[in-house]
Amino acid sequence: MNNESYTKNTNTRPIVTKKRIGSTTYEVRSYFNPAAKESLDEKILRILKNELTSGINRGIMVMSQTVGLPERSSA
């Protein structure tokens, strides 16, 4: 893909993930801000909590279960 329409962060190397589905190979490059103030785990938990809270405020019933971090988590 030579004609890329997004801005690359040239200060860090991306995490490259490849997935083949049928005869098509998808490649995703992920960039993270080294100056971020929260970890990926913290960000995901914050987003989930916000979604649950907004669902409750809209009258949506959500069944939740406490889930620990994955075994390979760095937290």
C-alpha positions as a Python dict, from the first residue, in 0.01 Angstrom:
ca = {
    (1, 'M'): (0, 0, 0),
    (2, 'N'): (209, 288, -128),
    (3, 'N'): (-57, 560, -121),
    (4, 'E'): (-126, 572, 255),
    (5, 'S'): (-368, 839, 378),
    (6, 'Y'): (-275, 832, 747),
    (7, 'T'): (12, 984, 940),
    (8, 'K'): (279, 744, 1055),
    (9, 'N'): (448, 781, 1391),
    (10, 'T'): (811, 761, 1278),
    (11, 'N'): (951, 771, 1635),
    (12, 'T'): (856, 412, 1718),
    (13, 'R'): (836, 83, 1534),
    (14, 'P'): (486, -56, 1484),
    (15, 'I'): (356, -385, 1613),
    (16, 'V'): (270, -578, 1298),
    (17, 'T'): (-5, -840, 1304),
    (18, 'K'): (-83, -1057, 1001),
    (19, 'K'): (-396, -1267, 958),
    (20, 'R'): (-480, -1485, 661),
    (21, 'I'): (-846, -1541, 581),
    (22, 'G'): (-893, -1760, 277),
    (23, 'S'): (-657, -1637, 8),
    (24, 'T'): (-633, -1284, 152),
    (25, 'T'): (-366, -1179, 401),
    (26, 'Y'): (-447, -879, 620),
    (27, 'E'): (-164, -679, 779),
    (28, 'V'): (-232, -437, 1064),
    (29, 'R'): (33, -200, 1198),
    (30, 'S'): (-29, -68, 1549),
    (31, 'Y'): (141, 238, 1692),
    (32, 'F'): (129, 338, 2057),
    (33, 'N'): (205, 669, 2220),
    (34, 'P'): (509, 619, 2449),
    (35, 'A'): (392, 916, 2659),
    (36, 'A'): (49, 762, 2729),
    (37, 'K'): (-71, 803, 3086),
    (38, 'E'): (-262, 473, 3105),
    (39, 'S'): (-186, 118, 2998),
    (40, 'L'): (-388, -71, 2739),
    (41, 'D'): (-552, -274, 3019),
    (42, 'E'): (-651, 45, 3204),
    (43, 'K'): (-790, 201, 2887),
    (44, 'I'): (-1002, -105, 2801),
    (45, 'L'): (-1139, -124, 3157),
    (46, 'R'): (-1223, 249, 3149),
    (47, 'I'): (-1406, 213, 2818),
    (48, 'L'): (-1600, -92, 2941),
    (49, 'K'): (-1700, 84, 3264),
    (50, 'N'): (-1818, 387, 3067),
    (51, 'E'): (-2022, 165, 2834),
    (52, 'L'): (-2180, -21, 3125),
    (53, 'T'): (-2265, 304, 3302),
    (54, 'S'): (-2419, 457, 2990),
    (55, 'G'): (-2619, 135, 2931),
    (56, 'I'): (-2758, 147, 3285),
    (57, 'N'): (-2850, 514, 3239),
    (58, 'R'): (-3043, 419, 2922),
    (59, 'G'): (-3231, 143, 3108),
    (60, 'I'): (-3038, -145, 2951),
    (61, 'M'): (-2986, -441, 3183),
    (62, 'V'): (-2633, -582, 3164),
    (63, 'M'): (-2522, -903, 3332),
    (64, 'S'): (-2157, -873, 3430),
    (65, 'Q'): (-1899, -1112, 3568),
    (66, 'T'): (-1573, -1016, 3735),
    (67, 'V'): (-1292, -1130, 3510),
    (68, 'G'): (-927, -1136, 3613),
    (69, 'L'): (-643, -1031, 3388),
    (70, 'P'): (-507, -1291, 3143),
    (71, 'E'): (-233, -1515, 3278),
    (72, 'R'): (31, -1348, 3059),
    (73, 'S'): (-72, -998, 3164),
    (74, 'S'): (205, -768, 3284),
    (75, 'A'): (-12, -603, 3550),
}
